[in-house]
Amino acid sequence: MPLRKIVIAGGSGFIGRALAGHFSRLADWSVVVLTRSPPPAKKLSTAAETGEPAIRYVQWDAAGAGPWTAELENAAVVVNLTGKSIVCRHTPENRRLILKSRVDSVNAVTAAIRQSRVPPACLIQAGATGFYGNSGDTICTEQFPAGTGFLAETCSAWEAALQAAATPGTRKVILRIGLVLGPRGGMLEPVAKLARIGLGGAVGSGRQWMSWIHLQDIVRMVEWLADRAEATGPYNATAPAPATNRDFMATLRKVLHRPWSPPAPAFAVRIGSALMGINGDLALTGCRAIPQRLQESGFVFEFPDLLPALFDCV
């Protein structure tokens, strides 16, 4: 029986590495990672000698076509995770690049799909819960409209580019991804470091919601959606139990066996973030997203609750 192929654009990032590793260990899948910087041949040779699962790395440029487009032929699923990180100062130039990198990659991938003789069966496009904006205590299901502000407008344009692209032979899925928790990377690593040195208090008011998800559930979610022909449109890629920042930090301190820590005032967060080259509003705003469509479809979370998820990560 021929292997099913998954092609991961942006597969060298935090989520992409986990996806590539997971699918490479499955007997009936082959994995292709599209990346701007493929690993050197020596590193790949060493990995093969140690018996690590084979992953093919192909150089690509999200700004246009190239030899990489042939990799999409007859793929079971293409996952597009490409986009400049939002963890930076939101200067006019960075905002332009954040939006451009996302829309350009969508346009490049969908153009390549249209040129395929046998197009991919499914395209899973990364989005973000930033789509809902800073929505307060409102529970955001997939039916909730887009919010306001730069990140919400970026996510809306990101999704609109996908919806506007005609891919009649390829069903399209959008994952509105929340804050991804996992070991050795992601947002949790720097937050845990601060908590370990006594800076694990609530951020600002502490009332902002954190719609989090364990990395392993993201990986399982991609496999689940790839196998369901009826799955289309947006899905909130979040755990069923979002937490306020105050509760999140208290749970993290419990896992790390750290005592109570004083809250960090909003002005101090903004100053500290500016010194680190980050937009402080990322930590001071949030949304309360729940994965209604996934739960209705029967997806079962391995980590539905925050305490065991954090225990597993740290």
Secondary structure by P-SEA (a helix, b strand, c coil): cbbbbbbbcccccaaaaaaaaaaaacccbbbbbbccccccaaaaaaaaaacccbbbbbbbbcccccccccccccccbbbbbccccccccccaaaaaaaaaaaaaaaaaaaaaaaaccccccbbbbbbccccccccccccccccccccccaaaaaaaaaaaaaaacccccbbbbbbbccccccccccaaaaaaaaaaacccccccccccccbbbbaaaaaaaaaaaaacccccccccccccccccaaaaaaaaaaaacccbbbbbcaaaaaaaaaaaccccccccccccccaaaaaaacccccccccaaaaaacc
